[in-house]
Amino acid sequence: MEQMTQNGSQKSEVFHFVMIKPTHYDDEGYPIQWAYSPIPSNSLASVNGLALDCARRNILGENVEIKLHSFDETKNRVKPKKIIKMIERTGGKCMIGFVGVQSNQFPRTVDLAQPFLEAGLPVCVGGFHISGCLSMLPELPGDIKEAQEMGICFFAGEAEDGRMDEVLIDAYKGQLKPLYNYLKDLPDITDSPIPILHHTEIDKKVGSYASFDIGRGCPFECSFCTIINVHGRKSRFRTADDLEKIVRENIANGVKKFFVTDDNLARNKNWEDLFDRLIHLRETEDIRVKMTIQVDTLCHRIPNFIEKAAKAGVHHCFIGLENINPDNLLAAKKRQNKITEYREMLLAWKKYPVFINAGYILGFPNDTRESILHDIEIIKRELPIDILYFFFLTPLPGSEDHKNLAAEGAWMDPDMNKYDLNQRVSHHSGSMSDEEWEAAHRDAWAAFYTQEHMETVIRRLFACGGNRKRVPYRRLAFYNFFPRYWPVHPLEGGFVPRRYRNDRRPTFKRESVFVFYPRYFAKFAVFNFRFFRLWYKLGKFAKKLAKDPKRFEYTDLALTPPGDGEYEDYGLFAETRGGQAAVEKKQRQDEIRERVIAAE
């Protein structure tokens, strides 16, 4: 979408900066797109905010107008020929920037870049795939080398602290370097230009969400994570003033819901100042925001963190649960997750009307199909989680897992398009065959999202003080539906799928109109019928329950606070690999703590 960056002034030259956040292809070779898609890209918002600042400062000179065009391809069809014609009409000076490109989006990026390169336009690609490979591998993989040979330049690292200026000036002069590598020089993001998107990039998102980061970096060492090797393990933060500016500018765009992309907001040293500022805005100016945040499983140990999060407007939290087997967590260097504290942490959130989302990884070395399904039943029975996302354990480029497998020469799927956490791209390091691992992934979704368990989740939400508006049964329908009836992960899902016959991946044969359109409309009709039937069914149950005067009396094992000496009563501890050892360690720590208190 075009953004006018100068008003009322006459410029003799125009420079176009086209920012594209690409999608990736589905199993049938079509770009995954929706008329209404959930969360806008924070990478796109960050680069757009930096570019707006460059335009305001006239970094290309007083006579050069910088025009910004941003496209989130999850909802906007990108037409290279149309963009090329627009640029040629105004002199042809530009840069085509592919923003925040993840590994699964790299093939689509290269395909989209081809016509721009053929037209002689400069193309620069940044994002986690480039940065991750540069940070962890001794040499660049073949797909990146081939893209370099095509003439694509790459940007690795973060673009604050004048880096955006350098790239745009070089592009304006026709002197783009093959590589801009800032991985070893992580910038301070305090007072830097804020992430912001033009309102046209937000108003069609489901619920009108915007996204931003308030901090970067993570101190933990999870072997499957790419963030620690791209954003670093030293955390850097924005200030409460920065947060207020982000909120106010988005409210001016009509947006009051936010997805905070920080990997772990609980590790932000300024968390209290941030929450206090939002609480102050709510109390003094009635500025009420709603936020989805990501936190670790130790956040409940921080005094007042959860209470203030709820007061500040947090209504959804994502927790990296990852697994309930301590041996698996240890193997992935996820040492910060303590299963003996899972229920305590979850019940601390359940005191407030906060919807709990948790991620769960399938395919750790000790996993089998049987153990996975057994553990899911324990979670359903003993942990008050509302939504559980399932992912394949994936060796993402930029992670330690990928680096180790590459060094060993182990098989990894060469098609980067599949690295979306929803497809198997390596062999299981334990006893599962490829077929068993894939079956376990399919069965996990079906096991958690049974009609019976979804109704249990709704009962728990009401029992914890929710009402019909605070019981998002639509989200339950969403996560039940996608993995089984539309082959994309729910986090990539949306409403009203878009498909264009001519946009199919070049490695796939273009379909006849007599095949493509009947199949598309039939699939769309079945999609809507099944989805809205489930939506209606859950909504009817929630409506009926809302009228039940005894709904607040409901309780079950997951809502029961653990008492002293009750560890052996729970399958979480007695029936998981390493569970008993975790209990014994916790008991030793409790005894030491009690002795210290007694001595004082």
C-alpha positions in Angstrom: 0.0 0.0 0.0 1.3 3.4 -0.9 2.1 5.9 1.8 2.6 9.6 1.0 5.6 10.7 3.0 5.8 14.3 1.9 3.1 16.9 1.9 2.8 20.2 0.1 6.4 20.3 -1.2 7.6 20.1 -4.8 10.2 17.4 -5.4 12.1 17.0 -8.7 12.8 13.3 -8.2 11.0 10.3 -6.8 12.5 7.3 -5.1 10.2 4.3 -4.4 10.9 2.0 -1.5 8.8 -1.1 -2.0 8.6 -3.3 1.2 7.2 -6.8 0.7 6.6 -9.3 3.5 6.2 -12.5 1.5 4.1 -15.5 2.4 5.0 -19.1 1.5 3.4 -21.8 -0.6 0.9 -24.3 0.6 1.1 -28.0 -0.2 -0.6 -27.5 -3.6 1.9 -24.8 -4.6 -0.3 -21.7 -4.1 0.7 -18.7 -1.9 -1.1 -18.8 1.5 -3.3 -15.7 1.4 -6.5 -14.6 3.1 -8.9 -11.7 2.7 -8.7 -11.4 6.5 -5.6 -12.6 8.2 -4.7 -12.5 11.9 -1.5 -10.6 12.8 0.4 -8.1 10.7 4.1 -8.5 10.4 6.2 -6.8 13.0 9.2 -6.9 10.7 7.2 -5.0 8.1 6.1 -2.5 10.7 9.6 -2.0 12.0 11.2 -1.4 8.6 8.3 0.8 7.6 8.8 2.9 10.8 12.5 3.3 10.0 11.7 4.2 6.4 9.2 6.8 7.4 12.0 8.4 9.6 14.4 8.3 6.6 11.8 10.1 4.5 11.1 12.8 7.1 14.8 13.5 7.4 15.2 13.7 3.6 18.2 11.4 3.6 18.4 11.4 -0.2 18.3 15.1 -0.4 15.8 17.9 -0.3 14.7 17.4 -3.9 14.0 13.7 -3.6 10.6 12.4 -2.6 10.7 9.0 -0.9 7.5 7.1 -1.6 6.9 4.1 0.6 4.8 1.1 -0.5 4.2 -1.8 1.9 2.7 -5.2 1.1 1.9 -8.0 3.5 1.4 -10.8 1.1 -0.7 -12.8 3.5 -3.5 -10.5 2.5 -2.3 -8.5 -0.5 -1.6 -10.0 -3.8 1.8 -8.8 -5.0 1.9 -8.0 -8.8 5.5 -7.4 -9.9 4.5 -6.1 -13.3 2.2 -3.5 -11.9 4.8 -2.3 -9.4 7.5 -2.2 -12.2 5.2 0.0 -14.4 4.5 2.4 -11.5 8.2 2.8 -10.8 9.1 3.3 -14.5 6.5 6.1 -14.8 8.4 8.2 -12.3 11.9 7.7 -13.4 12.8 4.1 -12.3 14.7 4.8 -9.1 13.8 2.4 -6.3 14.6 -0.4 -4.1 12.6 -3.6 -3.7 13.0 -4.8 -0.2 11.8 -8.2 1.0 11.3 -7.9 4.7 11.5 -10.4 7.6 12.0 -13.3 5.3 11.8 -16.6 7.2 13.2 -19.9 5.9 9.9 -21.1 4.7 9.3 -17.8 2.8 12.7 -17.8 1.0 11.6 -19.8 -2.1 8.6 -17.5 -2.6 10.8 -14.5 -2.1 13.2 -15.6 -4.9 10.3 -16.3 -7.2 8.8 -12.8 -6.6 12.3 -11.2 -7.0 12.8 -12.7 -10.5 10.7 -10.2 -12.5 12.1 -7.2 -10.6 15.7 -8.4 -11.4 14.8 -8.9 -15.1 13.5 -5.3 -15.2 16.9 -4.1 -13.8 15.5 -3.0 -10.4 17.6 -3.5 -7.3 16.4 -6.2 -4.8 17.5 -6.5 -1.2 16.4 -9.4 1.1 16.6 -9.4 4.9 15.2 -11.6 7.6 15.8 -14.6 9.8 16.8 -17.0 7.0 19.7 -14.9 5.8 20.7 -13.8 9.3 20.4 -17.3 10.8 22.5 -18.9 8.1 25.2 -16.3 8.4 25.3 -16.5 12.1 25.5 -20.3 12.5 26.9 -21.9 9.3 30.6 -22.0 8.1 29.4 -21.2 4.6 26.2 -20.0 3.0 23.8 -22.8 1.8 23.1 -23.3 -1.9 19.8 -21.5 -2.1 21.4 -18.2 -0.8 24.4 -18.6 -3.1 22.1 -19.1 -6.1 20.1 -16.0 -5.1 23.3 -14.0 -4.9 24.3 -15.1 -8.4 20.9 -13.8 -9.6 21.9 -10.3 -8.3 20.0 -10.2 -5.0 21.7 -8.4 -2.2 21.2 -9.4 1.4 20.8 -7.6 4.7 21.7 -9.4 7.9 21.0 -8.1 11.4 18.9 -5.1 12.5 18.3 -1.9 10.6 18.3 0.7 13.4 21.1 3.1 14.2 21.5 4.5 10.6 21.7 1.2 8.8 18.5 1.9 6.9 20.0 5.2 5.7 23.1 3.5 4.3 21.1 0.9 2.3 18.6 3.4 0.8 21.4 5.9 -0.1 23.3 3.1 -1.8 20.2 1.9 -3.7 19.5 5.5 -4.8 23.1 5.8 -6.1 22.8 2.4 -7.8 25.6 1.0 -5.6 23.9 -1.7 -3.5 26.5 -3.9 -1.9 26.1 -7.7 -2.2 25.8 -8.1 1.6 25.2 -5.8 4.6 26.1 -7.8 7.7 25.4 -6.2 11.0 25.0 -9.4 13.1 27.9 -8.6 15.3 26.7 -5.0 16.0 23.3 -5.1 17.7 21.9 -1.6 18.0 20.3 0.1 21.0 16.6 0.4 20.2 15.8 3.0 22.9 14.2 6.0 21.3 14.5 4.5 17.8 11.7 5.0 15.3 8.7 2.9 16.4 7.2 0.0 14.4 4.1 1.3 12.6 2.1 0.3 9.6 -0.1 2.4 7.3 -3.7 1.8 8.4 -4.5 0.0 5.1 -2.2 -2.8 6.2 -4.2 -3.3 9.4 -7.8 -2.6 8.8 -8.4 -6.0 7.2 -6.7 -8.0 9.9 -8.9 -10.1 12.1 -9.8 -8.0 15.1 -7.7 -5.1 13.7 -4.5 -6.1 15.5 -1.1 -4.3 15.2 2.2 -5.8 16.3 5.3 -4.3 17.8 8.4 -5.3 19.8 9.3 -3.6 23.0 12.5 -5.7 23.5 14.8 -8.0 21.6 17.2 -10.8 22.6 16.8 -13.8 25.0 19.1 -15.0 27.7 18.1 -18.7 27.4 19.9 -21.4 25.3 17.1 -23.5 23.7 18.7 -25.5 20.9 15.8 -25.2 18.5 15.6 -21.4 18.8 16.9 -19.0 16.1 16.2 -15.8 18.0 19.2 -16.1 20.3 21.5 -16.4 17.3 20.0 -13.5 15.4 18.8 -11.0 18.0 21.4 -12.2 20.5 21.3 -13.3 24.1 21.8 -9.8 25.5 18.4 -8.2 25.9 17.8 -4.7 24.6 14.7 -2.7 25.4 12.5 0.2 24.4 11.2 2.6 27.1 7.8 3.3 28.5 7.8 6.5 26.5 8.4 4.5 23.3 5.5 2.2 24.3 3.2 5.2 24.8 4.1 6.6 21.4 3.4 3.2 19.7 0.0 3.0 21.4 -1.0 6.6 20.6 0.1 6.4 16.9 -1.8 3.1 16.5 -4.9 4.5 18.2 -4.8 7.3 15.7 -5.1 4.5 13.1 -8.1 3.1 14.9 -6.1 0.1 16.4 -6.3 -0.8 20.1 -5.3 -4.5 20.0 -1.7 -5.5 19.8 0.5 -8.6 19.5 3.8 -7.9 21.4 6.3 -10.0 19.5 9.0 -10.1 22.2 10.0 -13.7 22.7 9.7 -13.3 26.5 8.2 -10.1 27.9 8.7 -11.4 31.5 12.5 -11.0 31.0 12.2 -7.3 30.1 13.8 -5.4 33.0 11.4 -2.5 32.3 8.2 -4.6 32.5 6.8 -2.8 35.5 7.3 0.6 34.0 5.7 -0.5 30.8 2.6 -2.0 32.5 2.3 1.0 34.8 2.3 3.4 31.9 -0.5 1.4 30.2 -2.4 1.3 33.5 -1.9 5.1 33.9 -3.3 5.7 30.4 -6.3 3.6 31.2 -7.0 5.3 34.5 -6.4 8.9 33.4 -7.4 9.0 29.7 -9.5 5.9 29.4 -7.1 4.6 26.7 -7.8 0.9 26.9 -5.7 -1.5 24.9 -5.7 -5.3 24.6 -2.5 -7.2 24.2 -1.3 -10.7 23.4 2.1 -11.3 25.0 4.6 -14.1 25.1 6.2 -15.2 28.5 8.1 -18.1 30.0 7.0 -20.6 32.5 8.7 -18.8 35.4 6.8 -15.5 35.0 4.7 -16.2 38.1 7.7 -16.0 40.3 8.0 -12.3 39.5 6.0 -10.3 42.1 3.0 -8.5 40.7 3.9 -9.4 37.1 0.7 -11.3 36.2 -1.5 -9.0 38.2 -0.2 -5.9 36.5 -0.2 -7.6 33.1 -3.9 -8.2 33.4 -4.5 -4.6 34.6 -2.5 -3.2 31.7 -4.7 -5.0 29.2 -3.2 -8.4 28.6 -6.0 -10.7 27.5 -4.1 -13.4 25.8 -0.7 -14.9 26.8 1.4 -17.3 24.9 3.6 -19.7 27.0 6.4 -21.8 25.6 5.4 -24.9 27.4 7.2 -27.0 24.7 6.9 -30.4 26.6 6.0 -32.0 29.9 8.9 -34.4 30.0 11.9 -33.0 31.8 14.3 -35.3 29.9 13.1 -33.8 26.6 13.3 -30.3 28.0 16.8 -30.9 29.1 17.8 -32.3 25.8 16.7 -29.1 24.1 18.5 -27.0 26.7 15.1 -25.7 27.9 16.3 -25.8 31.5 14.1 -22.9 32.6 10.9 -25.0 32.3 10.1 -26.7 35.6 7.1 -29.1 35.3 6.7 -28.9 39.1 5.6 -25.3 38.6 3.4 -25.6 35.5 0.1 -25.7 37.4 1.0 -23.0 39.9 2.0 -20.8 37.0 -1.1 -21.5 35.0 -3.5 -21.0 37.9 -1.8 -17.7 38.7 -3.0 -16.5 35.2 -6.4 -18.1 35.7 -7.1 -15.6 38.5 -7.7 -13.1 35.7 -9.7 -13.1 32.4 -6.6 -14.1 30.4 -6.8 -16.7 27.6 -3.9 -19.1 27.9 -2.1 -20.3 24.7 0.7 -22.7 24.9 3.2 -24.1 22.4 4.0 -27.8 22.4 6.8 -29.4 20.3 6.5 -33.0 19.0 9.6 -35.0 18.1 12.0 -34.8 21.0 14.4 -37.8 21.1 12.4 -39.6 23.8 9.0 -39.1 22.1 7.0 -41.9 20.6 3.5 -41.7 19.1 2.2 -43.5 22.2 4.0 -41.2 24.7 2.9 -38.1 22.9 -0.8 -39.1 23.0 -0.4 -40.2 26.6 1.1 -36.8 27.6 -1.7 -34.9 25.8 -4.3 -36.7 27.9 -2.3 -35.7 31.1 -2.3 -32.0 29.9 -6.1 -32.1 29.2 -6.8 -33.6 32.6 -4.3 -31.7 34.8 -3.3 -28.3 33.2 -5.7 -25.5 32.6 -4.5 -24.6 29.1 -7.1 -23.1 26.8 -5.3 -23.4 23.4 -2.4 -25.8 22.6 -0.4 -25.3 19.4 1.5 -28.3 18.1 4.8 -28.0 16.2 7.2 -30.4 14.6 10.7 -30.2 16.2 12.2 -28.4 13.3 15.9 -27.7 12.6 15.4 -24.1 11.5 18.4 -22.5 9.8 19.9 -20.3 12.5 19.4 -22.7 15.3 21.9 -24.9 17.1 19.9 -28.0 16.0 20.3 -27.1 12.3 24.0 -26.3 12.7 24.6 -29.7 14.4 22.6 -31.7 11.8 24.4 -29.9 9.0 27.8 -30.6 10.5 26.9 -34.3 10.8 25.7 -34.5 7.2 22.2 -35.6 8.4 19.3 -35.5 6.0 17.2 -32.4 6.1 14.6 -31.6 3.5 16.2 -29.3 0.8 12.9 -27.5 0.2 12.9 -24.5 2.5 9.2 -23.9 1.8 8.5 -26.8 4.2 10.3 -25.2 7.2 7.0 -23.9 8.7 7.0 -26.0 11.8 3.9 -27.8 10.4 5.8 -30.3 8.2 8.5 -32.9 9.0 11.8 -31.9 7.5 14.2 -34.3 9.2 14.2 -37.8 10.5 13.4 -38.4 14.1 16.5 -38.8 16.3 14.7 -41.5 18.4 12.7 -44.5 17.5 9.8 -43.0 15.4 9.7 -43.6 11.7 8.8 -40.8 9.4 5.3 -42.1 9.1 4.9 -42.5 12.9 6.1 -39.0 13.5 3.7 -37.5 11.0 0.8 -39.6 12.3 1.6 -38.4 15.9 1.4 -34.8 14.7 -2.0 -35.3 13.1 -3.3 -37.3 16.0 -2.1 -34.8 18.6 -4.4 -32.1 17.1 -7.3 -34.5 17.0 -6.7 -35.7 20.6 -6.6 -32.3 22.2 -9.5 -30.7 20.2 -12.2 -33.2 20.9 -15.7 -31.8 21.3 -15.7 -33.0 24.9 -12.4 -31.3 25.8 -13.4 -28.0 24.0 -16.5 -27.9 26.2 -14.3 -28.6 29.2 -12.2 -25.6 28.3 -15.3 -23.4 28.0 -16.5 -24.6 31.4 -13.2 -23.7 32.9 -13.3 -20.2 31.4 -16.7 -19.5 32.8 -15.7 -21.0 36.2 -12.7 -18.6 36.3 -15.0 -15.6 36.0 -15.4 -15.3 32.2 -18.5 -14.3 30.4 -19.6 -14.9 26.9 -17.5 -12.0 25.5 -14.5 -13.3 27.4 -14.9 -16.9 26.3 -13.5 -17.0 22.8 -15.1 -20.3 21.6 -14.4 -19.0 18.0 -10.7 -19.5 18.7 -11.3 -23.0 19.8 -13.1 -23.7 16.6 -10.3 -22.1 14.6 -7.6 -24.3 16.1 -9.7 -27.4 15.9 -10.5 -26.8 12.3 -7.3 -25.8 10.4 -5.0 -28.7 11.0 -7.5 -31.2 9.8 -9.5 -29.5 7.1 -7.1 -26.9 5.7 -3.5 -27.9 5.5 -1.8 -24.9 7.2 -0.9 -24.2 10.8 -3.6 -22.2 12.6 -1.1 -19.4 13.2 -1.0 -19.0 9.4 -4.8 -19.3 9.1 -7.3 -16.6 8.3 -10.8 -16.0 6.9 -11.8 -16.2 3.2 -8.9 -17.9 1.5 -7.5 -16.3 -1.7 -6.0 -18.3 -4.5 -4.8 -17.1 -8.0 -4.3 -19.6 -10.7 -1.3 -17.7 -12.2 0.5 -17.4 -8.9 1.2 -21.1 -8.5 4.8 -22.1 -7.7 6.9 -22.4 -10.8 7.8 -26.0 -9.9 4.1 -26.9 -10.1 2.1 -27.2 -13.3 -0.4 -24.4 -13.9 -3.9 -25.8 -13.7 -6.6 -25.5 -16.3 -9.4 -23.0 -15.5 -11.8 -26.0 -15.7 -9.9 -27.7 -12.9 -8.8 -24.8 -10.8 -12.0 -22.8 -10.3 -14.4 -25.7 -9.6 -12.0 -27.2 -7.1 -11.3 -23.8 -5.5 -15.0 -22.9 -5.0 -15.9 -26.5 -3.8 -13.0 -26.4 -1.3 -14.1 -22.9 -0.1 -17.7 -24.0 0.3 -16.8 -27.2 2.3 -14.3 -25.1 4.4 -17.0 -22.6 5.4 -19.7 -25.2 6.0 -17.5 -27.3 8.3 -16.0 -24.3 10.1 -19.2 -22.4 10.8 -21.0 -25.5 11.8 -18.4 -26.1 14.6 -18.4 -22.4 15.5 -22.2 -22.5 15.9 -22.1 -25.7 17.9 -19.5 -24.3 20.4 -21.3 -20.9 20.5 -24.6 -22.7 21.3 -22.9 -24.6 24.2 -21.3 -21.3 25.5 -24.7 -19.5 25.3 -26.4 -22.3 27.2 -23.7 -22.4 29.9 -23.8 -18.6 30.3 -27.4 -19.0 31.6 -26.4 -21.7 34.1 -26.3 -20.2 37.6 -24.0 -23.0 38.7 -21.4 -22.3 36.1 -19.0 -20.7 38.6 -19.1 -23.8 40.8 -17.4 -26.0 38.2 -14.1 -27.4 39.1 -11.8 -30.2 38.1 -8.2 -31.4 38.7 -6.7 -28.8 36.4 -8.3 -26.0 38.5 -7.3 -27.4 41.8 -4.2 -25.8 43.4 -1.6 -28.4 44.2 -1.1 -29.1 47.9 2.0 -30.1 49.8 3.0 -33.7 49.2 0.6 -34.3 46.4 3.1 -34.7 43.6 2.6 -38.5 43.5 -1.2 -38.0 42.8 -0.6 -36.5 39.4 0.3 -38.2 36.1 2.3 -35.1 35.2 4.9 -36.2 37.7 4.3 -40.0 38.1 3.7 -40.9 34.4 6.2 -38.8 32.5 9.9 -39.6 31.7 12.0 -37.7 34.3 8.9 -36.5 36.2 9.8 -38.3 39.5 13.4 -36.9 39.3 12.0 -33.4 38.9 9.8 -33.9 41.9 12.7 -35.1 44.0 14.8 -32.1 43.0 11.9 -29.7 43.8 11.5 -31.4 47.3 15.2 -31.0 48.0 15.0 -27.3 47.1 12.0 -26.8 49.3 13.8 -28.5 52.2 16.8 -26.3 51.8 14.6 -23.2 51.6 12.8 -24.2 54.8 16.1 -24.7 56.6 17.4 -21.3 55.5 14.1 -19.6 56.7 14.3 -21.4 60.0 17.9 -20.4 60.5 17.1 -16.8 59.9 
